[in-house]
Each structure stands twice: as C-alpha cells, then as structure tokens.
Amino acid sequence: MGTDISDSLEGTYLLFGMAITGVAVLGSLVFS
C-alpha cells in the first residue's frame, strides 16, 4: 500500500517536471 502511494507520487512529480520543462522551453521560445 505504501509502495502504491510512493509510485503515484513519483509519477506525479515526473508529470510536474515534464510540464515545468515544457513551459520553460515554450517560454524561452516565445520571449526570445
């Protein structure tokens, strides 16, 4: 049960990381 929670958290952090990276890349392209 604990592993399920940690796995879901890891997936959430991974999605957040991808989203932040995508926003940063798009932002740098738009404002460059």
C-alpha distance matrix in Angstrom:
0.0 3.8 5.4 5.1 6.6 8.9 9.9 10.9 12.6 14.3 15.6 16.8 18.6 20.1 21.4 22.8 24.5 26.0 27.2 28.7 30.4 31.8 33.2 34.7 36.3 37.6 38.9 40.7 42.3 43.4 44.7 46.3
3.8 0.0 3.8 5.4 5.2 6.3 8.6 10.0 10.6 12.3 14.3 15.3 16.5 18.3 20.0 21.0 22.4 24.4 25.7 26.8 28.4 30.2 31.5 32.7 34.5 36.0 37.0 38.7 40.5 41.7 42.8 44.3
5.4 3.8 0.0 3.8 5.4 5.1 6.0 8.5 9.7 10.3 12.1 14.0 15.1 16.2 18.2 19.7 20.7 22.3 24.1 25.4 26.6 28.3 29.9 31.1 32.6 34.3 35.5 37.0 38.7 40.1 41.4 42.6
5.1 5.4 3.8 0.0 3.8 5.5 5.1 6.2 8.6 9.8 10.6 12.2 14.2 15.2 16.5 18.3 19.8 21.1 22.4 24.2 25.6 26.9 28.5 30.1 31.5 32.8 34.2 36.0 37.4 38.6 40.1 41.6
6.6 5.2 5.4 3.8 0.0 3.8 5.4 5.2 6.1 8.5 9.9 10.5 12.2 14.1 15.3 16.3 18.2 19.9 20.9 22.3 24.1 25.6 26.7 28.3 30.1 31.4 32.4 34.3 36.0 37.0 38.3 39.9
8.9 6.3 5.1 5.5 3.8 0.0 3.8 5.5 5.0 6.0 8.6 9.7 10.4 12.1 14.1 15.0 16.1 18.2 19.7 20.7 22.2 24.0 25.4 26.5 28.2 29.9 30.9 32.5 34.3 35.6 36.7 38.1
9.9 8.6 6.0 5.1 5.4 3.8 0.0 3.8 5.4 5.0 6.2 8.6 9.9 10.4 12.3 14.2 15.2 16.5 18.3 19.8 20.9 22.4 24.2 25.5 26.9 28.5 29.9 31.4 32.9 34.3 35.8 37.0
10.9 10.0 8.5 6.2 5.2 5.5 3.8 0.0 3.8 5.4 5.1 6.1 8.6 9.7 10.5 12.2 14.1 15.3 16.3 18.2 19.8 20.9 22.4 24.1 25.6 26.8 28.1 30.1 31.5 32.5 34.1 35.6
12.6 10.6 9.7 8.6 6.1 5.0 5.4 3.8 0.0 3.8 5.4 5.0 6.1 8.5 9.8 10.4 12.1 14.1 15.1 16.2 18.1 19.7 20.8 22.2 24.1 25.5 26.4 28.2 30.0 31.1 32.2 33.8
14.3 12.3 10.3 9.8 8.5 6.0 5.0 5.4 3.8 0.0 3.8 5.4 5.2 6.1 8.7 9.8 10.4 12.3 14.2 15.2 16.3 18.2 19.9 20.9 22.4 24.2 25.4 26.8 28.5 30.0 31.2 32.4
15.6 14.3 12.1 10.6 9.9 8.6 6.2 5.1 5.4 3.8 0.0 3.8 5.5 5.0 6.2 8.6 9.7 10.5 12.2 14.1 15.2 16.4 18.2 19.8 21.0 22.4 24.0 25.6 26.9 28.3 29.9 31.2
16.8 15.3 14.0 12.2 10.5 9.7 8.6 6.1 5.0 5.4 3.8 0.0 3.8 5.4 5.1 6.1 8.5 9.9 10.5 12.1 14.1 15.2 16.4 18.1 19.9 20.9 22.1 24.1 25.6 26.6 28.0 29.7
18.6 16.5 15.1 14.2 12.2 10.4 9.9 8.6 6.1 5.2 5.5 3.8 0.0 3.8 5.4 5.0 6.0 8.6 9.7 10.3 12.0 14.0 15.1 16.2 18.1 19.7 20.6 22.2 24.1 25.3 26.4 27.8
20.1 18.3 16.2 15.2 14.1 12.1 10.4 9.7 8.5 6.1 5.0 5.4 3.8 0.0 3.8 5.4 5.0 6.2 8.6 9.9 10.5 12.2 14.2 15.2 16.4 18.2 19.7 21.0 22.5 24.1 25.5 26.6
21.4 20.0 18.2 16.5 15.3 14.1 12.3 10.5 9.8 8.7 6.2 5.1 5.4 3.8 0.0 3.8 5.4 5.1 6.1 8.5 9.8 10.4 12.2 14.1 15.2 16.3 18.0 19.8 21.0 22.2 23.9 25.4
22.8 21.0 19.7 18.3 16.3 15.0 14.2 12.2 10.4 9.8 8.6 6.1 5.0 5.4 3.8 0.0 3.8 5.5 5.0 6.0 8.4 9.8 10.4 12.1 14.1 15.2 16.1 18.1 19.8 20.7 21.9 23.6
24.5 22.4 20.7 19.8 18.2 16.1 15.2 14.1 12.1 10.4 9.7 8.5 6.0 5.0 5.4 3.8 0.0 3.8 5.5 5.2 6.1 8.5 9.9 10.5 12.2 14.1 15.1 16.4 18.3 19.8 20.8 22.0
26.0 24.4 22.3 21.1 19.9 18.2 16.5 15.3 14.1 12.3 10.5 9.9 8.6 6.2 5.1 5.5 3.8 0.0 3.8 5.5 5.1 6.1 8.6 9.8 10.5 12.1 13.9 15.3 16.4 18.1 19.8 20.8
27.2 25.7 24.1 22.4 20.9 19.7 18.3 16.3 15.1 14.2 12.2 10.5 9.7 8.6 6.1 5.0 5.5 3.8 0.0 3.8 5.4 5.1 6.1 8.5 9.9 10.5 12.0 14.1 15.3 16.2 17.9 19.6
28.7 26.8 25.4 24.2 22.3 20.7 19.8 18.2 16.2 15.2 14.1 12.1 10.3 9.9 8.5 6.0 5.2 5.5 3.8 0.0 3.8 5.4 5.1 6.1 8.6 9.9 10.3 12.1 14.2 15.1 16.1 17.7
30.4 28.4 26.6 25.6 24.1 22.2 20.9 19.8 18.1 16.3 15.2 14.1 12.0 10.5 9.8 8.4 6.1 5.1 5.4 3.8 0.0 3.8 5.5 5.1 6.1 8.6 9.7 10.5 12.3 14.1 15.3 16.1
31.8 30.2 28.3 26.9 25.6 24.0 22.4 20.9 19.7 18.2 16.4 15.2 14.0 12.2 10.4 9.8 8.5 6.1 5.1 5.4 3.8 0.0 3.8 5.4 5.2 6.1 8.4 9.9 10.6 12.1 14.1 15.2
33.2 31.5 29.9 28.5 26.7 25.4 24.2 22.4 20.8 19.9 18.2 16.4 15.1 14.2 12.2 10.4 9.9 8.6 6.1 5.1 5.5 3.8 0.0 3.8 5.5 5.1 5.8 8.5 9.8 10.3 11.8 13.7
34.7 32.7 31.1 30.1 28.3 26.5 25.5 24.1 22.2 20.9 19.8 18.1 16.2 15.2 14.1 12.1 10.5 9.8 8.5 6.1 5.1 5.4 3.8 0.0 3.8 5.5 5.0 6.1 8.6 9.9 10.4 11.6
36.3 34.5 32.6 31.5 30.1 28.2 26.9 25.6 24.1 22.4 21.0 19.9 18.1 16.4 15.2 14.1 12.2 10.5 9.9 8.6 6.1 5.2 5.5 3.8 0.0 3.8 5.4 5.2 6.2 8.6 10.1 10.4
37.6 36.0 34.3 32.8 31.4 29.9 28.5 26.8 25.5 24.2 22.4 20.9 19.7 18.2 16.3 15.2 14.1 12.1 10.5 9.9 8.6 6.1 5.1 5.5 3.8 0.0 3.8 5.5 5.1 6.1 8.5 9.9
38.9 37.0 35.5 34.2 32.4 30.9 29.9 28.1 26.4 25.4 24.0 22.1 20.6 19.7 18.0 16.1 15.1 13.9 12.0 10.3 9.7 8.4 5.8 5.0 5.4 3.8 0.0 3.8 5.4 5.1 5.9 8.1
40.7 38.7 37.0 36.0 34.3 32.5 31.4 30.1 28.2 26.8 25.6 24.1 22.2 21.0 19.8 18.1 16.4 15.3 14.1 12.1 10.5 9.9 8.5 6.1 5.2 5.5 3.8 0.0 3.8 5.6 5.4 5.6
42.3 40.5 38.7 37.4 36.0 34.3 32.9 31.5 30.0 28.5 26.9 25.6 24.1 22.5 21.0 19.8 18.3 16.4 15.3 14.2 12.3 10.6 9.8 8.6 6.2 5.1 5.4 3.8 0.0 3.8 5.7 5.4
43.4 41.7 40.1 38.6 37.0 35.6 34.3 32.5 31.1 30.0 28.3 26.6 25.3 24.1 22.2 20.7 19.8 18.1 16.2 15.1 14.1 12.1 10.3 9.9 8.6 6.1 5.1 5.6 3.8 0.0 3.8 5.7
44.7 42.8 41.4 40.1 38.3 36.7 35.8 34.1 32.2 31.2 29.9 28.0 26.4 25.5 23.9 21.9 20.8 19.8 17.9 16.1 15.3 14.1 11.8 10.4 10.1 8.5 5.9 5.4 5.7 3.8 0.0 3.8
46.3 44.3 42.6 41.6 39.9 38.1 37.0 35.6 33.8 32.4 31.2 29.7 27.8 26.6 25.4 23.6 22.0 20.8 19.6 17.7 16.1 15.2 13.7 11.6 10.4 9.9 8.1 5.6 5.4 5.7 3.8 0.0
